[in-house]
Amino acid sequence: MSFKVGNFVLVLDEDLSGVITHIKGTTISIETEDGFLLDFETHELVIKDKKESIANQIFSNSNIATVVSEKEIPKRKNQPKVKAKERFQPTMEVDLHIHQLVKSYRGMSNHDMLTLQLDTAKHKLEYAIKNRMQKVVFIHGVGEGVLKMELEYLFGRYNNVKYYDANYQKYGFGATEVYIYQNVAN
């Protein structure tokens, strides 16, 4: 059955009908009873003859076996498989070594460097919380432990995080992993 401008049509799988206003290739524009102009493909429409019942019109215009098979076959979404080992890897690593944060730290006092490192850690943690990341590893190095102690103080101010030493095999003693609870309001 061919479509013509002026035909009254029904939209399959939707409670819509209207009059054909424009045909371009397999795209048909219809004007609904509410005055909306909508585009559909020819396989989405059936012509409604005033004399025929809707069921007869639908069944005569489409292959019923095809329609039934499309409805019965569940379409599974292909999700990328994540290995168990990767699932537990942190989503973000933040290297707080001063040479990673600035081009040159000449002229910076120890206090300036520590403040920059802590500000960076705070901003990265806030970013991770806002973007619903579950884990972040802060690489602070071993040194005298001042930065590590200050980081622990910073993390302790958040009620939705827990922190612990990161994977020793990967980072040694120079990193702290932060786990962010996602369902706790800040």
N, C-alpha and C positions, 0 to 999 in steps of 0.2 A: 504494500500500500504506500502510495507516495504522499508526502506532505505538501500542502499548498497554503499560501498566505490566506488567512481567514478561517482555516480549519480550527475547530474547538478540540483541544488535546488535553489528555490527562498525563501527569508525571508519575512514572512508576516509582514505587518505594517512598513516595511522599504524598502528602495530602494537598496537592496543588493541581490546579487546572487553569487553562487560559486559552487565548486566541493567538494563533501564529501571526506575528507582525513582520518577521523578516527571516529569510533562509539564506545561509551562506555555507555552501559545502554540506558538511554533516552537522553544522551548528544551527540550531533553530532558536530564534528569539520569540518568546511568548509574553503577552501582557496578561497578568493574573486578574482575577475579578476585583482585587484590591488596587489595581492600577500599577503594580510593580512590573518592570521589564526584567526578565530573567532569560539566561541562555542555557540551553540543554543540547545534548547530543541526540541524534535520531533514535538510538537504541534505548534512550531514557523516556521516550514519549510514545503514546498511542493516541490515535484519532478516536474521538468519541462521536459516534453516530447517534443521533437522538433516538433512532428506532431500536438500536441494539442495546442489550444490557451491558453493563461495564464488564462483567465477567467474560461474556462472549467476546467482547472487543479485545480484552487483554490476552485471552488465550489464543485467539486467532492471529494476533500480531506477533507473538513471540513463541519460541520453542519452549514448551513447558518443562521439558527435561533439562534444558540448559539453566532455566531459572531455578528449578529445584536443586540442581547440583551446586549452583553457586551459593545457595542459601545453606546447604547441608555441610559443605566442606569448611571446617574451621580454618581460618587463616592465622597461622602462627607467625608472630613477629620474630624475625631473626635478631637475637641479641648477641653481641660479641661474648664469647666465652672468656671468662676471667679465671685464670688459674688460682688455686688456693694460695699459693705463695705470693702472687701479685696482689691478691685481695687484701692482704695484711700489710702491704707496703705503705709507707706514708704518702699522702697525696702531694705534699709540698716539703721541700727542704730549704732552709734559710741559713746561709753561711754568714755568720756574724763576725768572722775575722775582719779586722779593720781594713786590710788591704783589698778585701772584696767589696767594701762599702764606699771607699773614696779612692781617687786616683793617687793622691799623695797625702799622707798624714803628717808630713813635716810641719812643725809648729803647733800641732795639736797637743794639748795636755792630756794626761791620763784620764782626767775627769771628762774632757771633751769627747774623747774616744769612747769611754764607757757610756756617756749620755747618748751619743749617736747610735751605739749598738743596742741600747735598751729601747730607744725610740723606734728603731727599725724593727726590733722584735715585737713591740707593742702594735705597730701598724700592720705587720704581717699576721699577727694573731687575730687582730680585729678583722682583717681581710678574710682570713680563713673562717672565722665565725660567721661573718656576713654571707659568705659564699657556701656555707654548709659543708665545709671540708671536715673530715673526721679526724685526721691526724696531721700533725706538722712536726718536723724535726728541726730543732735549732742547733746548729753546729757552732759551738763556742770555743772549742779547743780545751786543752788541759790547763796549762799555765798555773797561776797561783789560786785559781778558783773564785776570783772576785766576780767575774761576769756570770759564772754559773750560779753563785749565791744570789746575785741581784736578779737573775732571771727567775729563780725559784720564788723570790719575794714577789716579783711581778705576776707570775702565774698563780700564786696563792691568793691574789686579789680577785680572781675570777671564780664565781661559784659553779660554772658549767664546764670546768676543765680539770683534768688530773694530769700530772706530769711524772715522768720517771726517766731513768737512764735509757738512752736509745740502744739499739742493737749493737752489742759490743763487737761482734765480728766485722761489722761494717764501719763503725765510727770509733771504736775504742772507748775510752772514758770521756771523749771530748764532745758529746752531744746529749741533748735532752729531748725526749719525745713528748709531745703534748697531745692528749686525747680530748676531743671536744664533744661533750654531750649535746646532741642536737635538739632534744625536746625540752630543754630547760630555758625558760625565758631569762633574758639578760636583765 
